[in-house]
């Protein structure tokens, strides 16, 4: 606690020149506040981002400053410190209840974490495999093009986020965000500086498995249990209440379920629809994966400062509208690679990933076009988006030729509309096959995609680089289905079912999914308490 003569300030959006990136923060703040160095007790960085908009890149930082007294004048965006809202403790439940959590992605894991804080011991049910079997199945997909439908980039311990860039960026304003970041950081996601300060915090594919194992170990210490290779095929219902789960190899009795299945659990969505559970189709986006040499993106964003040690591998985020339809980049992975993410034989979808060092030498991002249920027929069918995804993925698989090879073309060829005979080099396994990727999309999506990429190429000099390549297709940016829930967080008309996370249509990324899992857990706890 500061004494009466001490004060804490927040300093926001302070631009720090690259050559000052190793300077003592106390010196930077003393200079900014026009005070003596001895007046500053401590300085703690709270946020760091890169500003490359004005020709010379710089760092933009926020600080928490502890001083011996108040400065005579406070510069703009400097104010007295006000503690942020924190996530309140979980509502305690006196007696254990039989609760299941379906899915071990961020929503499922953090729902279980919250329930365990309340004194419950939920069972986590995962259709895919545990480590290391999941690692082995993914290695076989990458090296041999051999898909295991229940153990892949989407299904298995940790969900789809396990083999991604591990991005922790979110625009969500909720006290659970910092809570989730702290839990992840404490379980091996990275240093305090990497996770709690960096505005573009990421974990990396190489770190995620250790984080997941650590989280699981603590959940098991709290009395939670895990069931792997347990695919949920339906719900057991009695008197409009959940009584359990139907599994491919049996059943599981429980009083309540948090349903966090991930956005690729198509067979489960179909089963829920047949059972009369409330589902609606929701907007989503489809498109392609775009790759560049990382040095090209660094040069575009940083110019002659691209080799400066204070600068990480560069990223980009681009958006435009073409005839009212959004076209935007998504899930940009600097220093990463494109990977195959199918869950069904004969269908191909793509995603991006990168390790914590982001040192592959190749940058990739999804470039996608938004669509709504009204664009498809019949628009009132909750599963219409799934059928559309499958149609695109089948076309992509056939164009790839075999074993989940990806249809690929140069960006310049896509923009010109003419296939080039230029050799394309892309860091993608199992392999690539030259093909007109735009032709895999219907014209009403292919044209906005082409015009959007043309717009991005005009915005960023050298974006249409000779070595820029387009791979098809990216179809699973988000769930095309929403499992309805009421104001109490439950499925309408079915007591005890709490949909959550990205797969249920309520989140879009690791952190937002985790926070939604916490929300679902709190809703369940309130319901159990009879409130």
C-alpha positions in Angstrom: 0.0 0.0 0.0 1.4 3.5 -0.9 1.8 6.0 2.0 -0.2 9.2 2.0 2.7 10.9 0.2 2.9 8.3 -2.5 0.8 7.8 -5.7 0.3 5.3 -8.4 -0.2 6.4 -11.9 -1.0 4.8 -15.2 0.8 6.1 -18.2 -0.8 5.0 -21.5 0.3 4.9 -25.1 3.8 6.2 -24.5 5.8 5.9 -27.7 9.3 4.5 -27.1 11.9 4.7 -29.9 13.5 1.4 -30.9 16.9 2.4 -29.7 15.4 2.9 -26.2 14.0 -0.6 -26.0 16.6 -1.6 -23.4 16.5 1.7 -21.5 15.5 1.6 -17.8 11.8 2.3 -17.8 12.3 4.6 -14.8 14.4 6.8 -17.0 11.7 6.9 -19.7 9.0 7.7 -17.2 11.0 10.4 -15.4 11.6 12.0 -18.8 7.9 11.8 -19.8 6.6 13.2 -16.5 9.4 15.8 -16.1 10.4 14.6 -12.6 13.6 13.4 -11.0 14.6 9.8 -11.2 14.6 9.6 -7.4 10.9 10.5 -7.4 10.0 7.2 -9.1 9.8 4.1 -6.8 9.0 1.6 -9.5 7.8 1.2 -13.0 6.0 -1.8 -14.3 5.2 -2.3 -18.1 1.6 -3.4 -18.5 1.2 -3.4 -22.3 3.6 -3.3 -25.3 2.7 -3.1 -29.0 4.4 -2.1 -32.3 3.5 1.1 -34.2 4.8 0.9 -37.7 2.5 3.5 -39.3 4.8 6.5 -39.5 7.7 5.3 -41.5 9.9 4.6 -38.5 8.6 1.8 -36.2 8.4 2.3 -32.5 7.1 0.7 -29.4 3.8 1.9 -27.8 3.7 1.1 -24.1 1.6 1.4 -21.0 3.1 1.5 -17.5 2.0 1.4 -13.9 4.1 3.9 -12.1 4.7 4.1 -8.3 5.9 7.6 -7.2 6.8 9.5 -4.0 4.5 12.3 -4.9 2.2 13.7 -7.6 3.8 15.5 -10.6 2.8 19.1 -11.0 1.2 18.3 -14.3 0.0 15.0 -15.8 0.6 14.6 -19.5 -2.2 13.3 -21.7 -3.3 9.7 -21.1 -1.8 9.7 -17.7 -4.0 9.3 -14.7 -4.2 8.0 -11.1 -4.3 4.2 -11.0 -7.7 2.6 -10.7 -7.5 -1.2 -10.1 -9.2 -3.2 -12.8 -12.2 -5.3 -12.1 -11.3 -8.8 -11.2 -13.2 -12.0 -11.7 -15.1 -12.7 -8.5 -14.6 -16.1 -6.7 -16.7 -18.9 -8.0 -20.0 -19.6 -6.2 -19.3 -22.5 -3.8 -21.4 -25.7 -4.0 -21.6 -27.6 -0.8 -22.3 -31.1 -2.2 -20.7 -32.6 -5.3 -22.9 -33.0 -8.3 -22.5 -35.2 -11.4 -21.4 -32.7 -14.0 -19.8 -33.4 -17.4 -17.8 -31.1 -19.7 -17.8 -32.1 -23.4 -14.6 -31.0 -25.1 -11.1 -30.2 -23.8 -10.4 -27.0 -25.7 -10.1 -23.7 -24.0 -13.8 -23.4 -23.2 -14.0 -26.9 -21.7 -10.8 -26.7 -19.7 -11.6 -23.3 -18.2 -15.2 -24.4 -17.5 -13.8 -27.3 -15.6 -11.3 -25.1 -13.9 -14.1 -22.8 -12.7 -16.3 -25.7 -11.5 -13.4 -27.2 -9.6 -12.9 -23.8 -7.8 -16.5 -24.1 -6.7 -15.8 -27.5 -5.2 -17.2 -29.7 -8.0 -15.3 -32.6 -9.7 -16.5 -32.6 -13.3 -15.6 -35.3 -15.9 -14.1 -34.0 -19.1 -15.1 -36.0 -22.1 -13.0 -35.8 -25.2 -13.7 -37.6 -28.5 -10.0 -37.5 -29.6 -6.8 -38.9 -28.2 -4.5 -37.9 -25.4 -0.8 -37.1 -25.9 1.4 -38.6 -27.3 -1.0 -40.6 -29.5 -2.5 -37.3 -30.9 1.0 -36.1 -31.8 1.7 -39.3 -33.6 -1.5 -39.1 -35.6 -0.8 -35.5 -36.7 2.7 -36.5 -37.7 1.3 -39.2 -39.9 -1.1 -36.7 -41.5 1.7 -34.3 -42.3 4.2 -36.9 -43.5 2.0 -39.5 -45.2 -1.3 -37.8 -45.8 -3.0 -40.4 -43.5 -6.0 -39.0 -41.6 -7.3 -40.3 -38.3 -10.8 -38.9 -38.2 -11.0 -38.9 -34.4 -7.4 -37.7 -33.8 -6.2 -34.7 -35.8 -5.7 -31.0 -35.7 -9.3 -30.5 -34.5 -10.0 -33.5 -32.3 -7.9 -34.5 -29.3 -6.6 -33.2 -26.0 -6.6 -29.4 -26.0 -8.9 -29.0 -29.1 -8.0 -27.1 -32.2 -5.9 -24.5 -30.5 -3.3 -27.0 -29.5 -1.6 -26.9 -32.9 -2.1 -23.2 -33.8 -0.1 -20.1 -33.3 -1.6 -19.9 -29.8 -2.7 -16.3 -30.1 -4.0 -14.8 -26.9 -5.1 -11.5 -28.4 -8.8 -10.6 -27.9 -10.9 -7.5 -28.0 -13.2 -8.9 -25.3 -13.7 -6.6 -22.3 -14.3 -8.9 -19.4 -12.5 -9.4 -16.1 -12.1 -13.1 -17.0 -9.6 -12.1 -19.8 -6.8 -11.2 -17.3 -7.7 -14.2 -15.2 -7.3 -16.6 -18.2 -4.0 -15.0 -19.2 -2.7 -15.3 -15.6 -3.6 -19.0 -15.4 -2.0 -19.8 -18.7 1.1 -17.9 -17.8 1.4 -19.6 -14.5 1.1 -23.0 -16.2 4.0 -22.5 -18.7 2.6 -20.4 -21.5 5.5 -17.9 -21.4 7.1 -15.3 -19.2 5.2 -12.5 -17.5 6.5 -10.1 -20.2 5.5 -12.4 -23.1 2.0 -13.2 -21.9 0.8 -10.4 -19.7 2.5 -7.4 -21.4 2.8 -8.1 -25.1 -0.4 -6.9 -26.9 0.0 -9.7 -29.5 0.8 -12.4 -26.9 1.1 -15.9 -28.3 2.1 -19.3 -27.0 3.3 -21.2 -30.0 2.6 -24.8 -31.0 5.8 -26.0 -29.3 4.7 -24.7 -25.9 1.0 -25.5 -25.9 1.2 -29.2 -25.0 3.2 -28.5 -21.8 0.6 -25.9 -20.8 -2.2 -28.3 -21.3 -0.5 -31.1 -19.4 0.1 -28.7 -16.5 -3.5 -27.6 -16.5 -4.7 -31.2 -16.7 -2.5 -32.2 -13.8 -3.9 -29.6 -11.5 -7.5 -30.3 -12.5 -6.9 -34.0 -11.7 -5.4 -33.0 -8.3 -8.6 -31.2 -7.7 -10.6 -34.3 -8.4 -11.6 -33.8 -12.0 -11.3 -36.8 -14.4 -10.7 -37.1 -18.1 -12.2 -39.6 -20.6 -10.5 -39.8 -24.0 -11.7 -41.4 -27.2 -15.2 -40.9 -25.9 -17.3 -39.5 -28.8 -20.6 -38.0 -27.7 -23.4 -39.1 -30.1 -26.4 -37.7 -28.3 -28.1 -36.6 -25.1 -30.0 -38.7 -22.6 -33.1 -36.7 -21.6 -35.9 -37.3 -19.1 -38.7 -34.9 -18.2 -37.0 -32.1 -20.2 -33.9 -32.5 -18.1 -30.4 -33.8 -18.9 -29.8 -37.2 -17.4 -26.6 -38.1 -19.2 -24.7 -38.4 -22.4 -24.8 -41.1 -25.1 -21.4 -42.1 -26.2 -20.2 -44.1 -29.2 -19.0 -46.8 -26.8 -21.6 -46.5 -24.0 -23.1 -43.8 -21.8 -22.2 -41.4 -19.1 -24.7 -40.4 -16.4 -24.8 -36.8 -15.2 -27.1 -34.1 -14.0 -25.7 -31.2 -16.0 -23.5 -30.7 -19.1 -21.3 -27.9 -20.4 -21.2 -28.5 -24.1 -18.0 -27.1 -25.6 -17.4 -29.4 -28.6 -15.4 -27.2 -31.0 -16.5 -25.9 -34.4 -15.8 -29.1 -36.3 -18.1 -31.5 -34.4 -20.4 -31.7 -37.3 -21.9 -35.1 -36.5 -22.8 -33.9 -33.0 -24.5 -30.8 -34.4 -26.5 -33.1 -36.7 -27.5 -35.4 -33.8 -28.6 -32.4 -31.6 -30.7 -31.1 -34.5 -32.4 -34.4 -34.9 -33.1 -34.5 -31.1 -34.9 -31.1 -31.3 -32.2 -29.1 -29.5 -32.4 -25.4 -30.6 -29.8 -24.6 -33.3 -29.6 -21.8 -35.8 -27.3 -21.2 -38.7 -24.9 -18.2 -38.1 -22.6 -16.1 -40.3 -19.0 -17.3 -40.9 -16.3 -16.8 -43.6 -14.4 -18.9 -46.1 -11.4 -18.3 -48.3 -7.8 -19.2 -48.8 -4.4 -19.3 -47.0 -1.9 -16.7 -48.3 1.8 -17.2 -47.8 4.8 -14.8 -48.2 8.5 -15.1 -47.2 8.6 -13.6 -43.7 11.4 -11.2 -44.8 9.0 -9.7 -47.4 6.4 -8.9 -44.7 9.1 -7.6 -42.4 10.3 -5.2 -45.1 6.7 -4.1 -46.0 5.9 -3.3 -42.3 9.3 -2.1 -41.0 11.2 -0.8 -44.0 14.9 -0.3 -43.4 14.4 -1.1 -39.7 13.3 -4.7 -40.4 16.5 -6.2 -38.8 16.2 -4.2 -35.6 16.5 -6.5 -32.5 13.6 -4.8 -30.8 11.2 -5.8 -33.6 9.5 -9.2 -33.7 8.5 -10.9 -37.0 6.0 -8.6 -38.6 2.3 -9.2 -38.9 -0.5 -7.6 -40.8 -4.3 -7.2 -40.4 -6.2 -6.1 -43.5 -9.9 -5.5 -44.1 -12.1 -4.1 -46.9 -15.6 -4.3 -48.2 -16.5 -5.5 -51.7 -20.1 -4.8 -52.7 -21.1 -4.9 -49.0 -19.4 -8.1 -48.3 -16.5 -8.2 -45.8 -13.1 -9.4 -47.0 -10.4 -9.6 -44.3 -7.3 -11.4 -43.1 -7.6 -13.7 -40.2 -5.3 -15.7 -38.0 -2.0 -14.3 -39.3 0.9 -16.5 -38.4 4.3 -14.9 -38.8 7.2 -17.3 -39.1 4.8 -20.3 -39.4 3.4 -22.8 -41.8 0.2 -23.9 -43.4 -1.2 -27.2 -42.3 -4.1 -29.6 -43.3 -7.0 -29.6 -40.9 -9.5 -32.1 -42.2 -11.7 -34.2 -40.0 -13.4 -36.3 -42.7 -11.9 -38.5 -45.4 -12.1 -36.9 -48.9 -12.4 -33.3 -47.6 -9.6 -30.8 -47.2 -9.5 -27.7 -45.0 -6.4 -25.6 -44.1 -5.2 -23.5 -41.2 -2.0 -21.9 -40.0 0.4 -22.5 -37.1 3.7 -21.4 -35.8 6.1 -22.1 -32.9 6.9 -19.7 -30.2 10.1 -18.4 -32.0 8.2 -17.8 -35.2 11.3 -18.7 -37.1 10.2 -20.8 -40.1 10.9 -17.9 -42.5 7.4 -18.0 -43.9 4.4 -15.9 -43.0 0.8 -17.0 -43.7 -2.7 -15.8 -43.1 -6.2 -16.6 -44.0 -7.9 -14.2 -46.4 -11.6 -14.8 -46.2 -14.9 -13.5 -47.4 -17.9 -13.2 -45.0 -21.2 -14.9 -45.8 -24.5 -15.2 -44.0 -27.1 -18.0 -43.9 -29.2 -15.9 -46.3 -26.5 -16.5 -48.9 -27.2 -20.3 -48.8 -30.3 -22.4 -49.4 -32.3 -23.3 -47.5 -31.4 -20.3 -45.3 -33.6 -21.5 -42.4 -31.8 -24.9 -42.1 -29.4 -24.7 -39.1 -27.0 -27.1 -40.8 -26.9 -25.3 -44.2 -23.4 -23.9 -43.4 -22.0 -27.3 -42.6 -23.2 -28.7 -46.0 -21.6 -25.7 -47.8 -18.3 -26.2 -46.0 -18.3 -29.9 -47.0 -19.0 -29.0 -50.6 -16.0 -26.6 -50.7 -13.7 -29.0 -48.8 -14.6 -31.8 -51.2 -13.6 -29.6 -54.2 -10.4 -28.6 -52.5 -9.5 -32.3 -51.8 -10.1 -33.3 -55.4 -8.1 -30.4 -56.7 -5.2 -31.3 -54.5 -5.0 -34.6 -56.2 -4.2 -37.1 -53.3 -3.5 -37.5 -49.7 -4.6 -34.0 -48.6 -2.2 -32.2 -51.0 -3.2 -28.6 -51.2 -4.3 -26.9 -54.5 -1.9 -23.9 -54.9 -1.2 -21.0 -57.2 0.7 -17.8 -57.1 -1.0 -14.6 -55.8 -0.2 -12.9 -59.1 -1.9 -15.7 -61.0 -5.0 -15.4 -58.9 -5.1 -11.6 -59.4 -4.6 -11.8 -63.1 -7.0 -14.8 -63.6 -4.3 -16.8 -65.5 -2.5 -19.8 -64.1 1.3 -19.3 -64.1 3.8 -21.9 -64.9 6.2 -20.4 -62.3 7.3 -23.0 -59.8 5.6 -22.4 -56.4 7.5 -23.1 -53.2 5.4 -23.3 -50.0 6.2 -24.8 -46.6 3.3 -27.2 -46.7 3.1 -30.9 -46.0 2.0 -33.5 -47.3 2.4 -31.6 -50.6 1.0 -29.1 -53.2 -0.6 -29.4 -56.6 -0.8 -26.4 -59.0 -4.5 -25.4 -59.5 -6.7 -22.4 -60.0 -7.7 -22.0 -56.3 -10.3 -19.3 -57.0 -12.2 -21.7 -59.2 -13.0 -23.8 -56.1 -15.2 -21.0 -54.8 -18.5 -19.9 -56.3 -18.2 -16.7 -58.3 -20.1 -14.7 -55.6 -17.2 -15.4 -53.2 -14.3 -15.7 -55.7 -14.8 -12.2 -57.1 -14.9 -10.4 -53.7 -11.8 -12.5 -52.7 -9.9 -11.4 -55.9 -11.0 -7.7 -55.5 -10.1 -7.8 -51.8 -6.6 -9.2 -52.5 -6.2 -6.5 -55.2 -7.1 -3.8 -52.6 -4.6 -5.2 -50.1 -1.9 -5.3 -52.8 -2.5 -1.6 -53.4 -2.4 -0.8 -49.7 0.9 -2.6 -49.1 3.7 -2.2 -51.5 5.2 -5.5 -52.6 2.3 -7.5 -51.1 1.9 -9.1 -54.6 5.3 -10.5 -54.3 6.5 -13.1 -56.9 6.8 -15.7 -54.1 3.4 -15.0 -52.6 1.3 -18.1 -52.9 -2.4 -19.0 -52.3 -3.5 -22.3 -51.0 -7.1 -23.7 -50.8 -9.2 -23.7 -48.9 -9.8 -22.1 -45.5 -13.3 -23.0 -44.4 -13.4 -23.3 -40.6 -12.8 -19.8 -39.4 -15.7 -20.2 -37.0 -18.7 -22.4 -36.3 -21.5 -22.1 -38.9 -23.9 -23.2 -36.2 -25.1 -21.6 -32.9 -26.5 -23.8 -30.2 -29.1 -21.6 -28.6 -29.0 -20.6 -24.9 -31.4 -18.5 -22.9 -30.7 -15.7 -20.4 -29.7 -18.3 -17.8 -27.1 -19.8 -20.2 -29.1 -23.0 -20.8 -30.5 -24.6 -23.9 -34.1 -23.4 -24.1 -36.5 -26.0 -22.8 -33.8 -28.4 -21.6 -32.7 -28.1 -18.0 -29.0 -28.8 -17.4 -27.5 -28.2 -20.9 -25.1 -25.2 -21.1 -23.6 -24.6 -24.6 -20.3 -22.8 -24.6 -17.3 -21.8 -26.6 -16.5 -21.4 -30.3 -18.1 -24.6 -31.4 -21.4 -23.6 -29.8 -21.2 -20.2 -31.6 -20.3 -17.9 -28.7 -16.6 -17.2 -29.1 -13.8 -16.8 -31.6 -10.3 -17.7 -30.3 -8.5 -19.1 -27.3 -9.1 -16.4 -24.7 -12.7 -15.6 -25.7 -13.5 -19.3 -25.7 -11.9 -19.7 -22.3 -13.9 -16.8 -20.9 -17.1 -18.2 -22.3 -16.3 -21.5 -20.6 -16.1 -19.6 -17.4 -19.4 -17.9 -18.1 -21.0 -21.3 -18.7 -19.6 -22.6 -15.5 -20.9 -19.7 -13.6 -24.4 -20.2 -15.1 -24.3 -23.8 -14.2 -23.3 -23.0 -10.6 -26.1 -20.4 -10.3 -28.5 -23.1 -11.6 -27.3 -25.7 -9.1 -27.7 -23.2 -6.3 -31.3 -22.6 -7.3 -30.7 -19.0 -8.0 
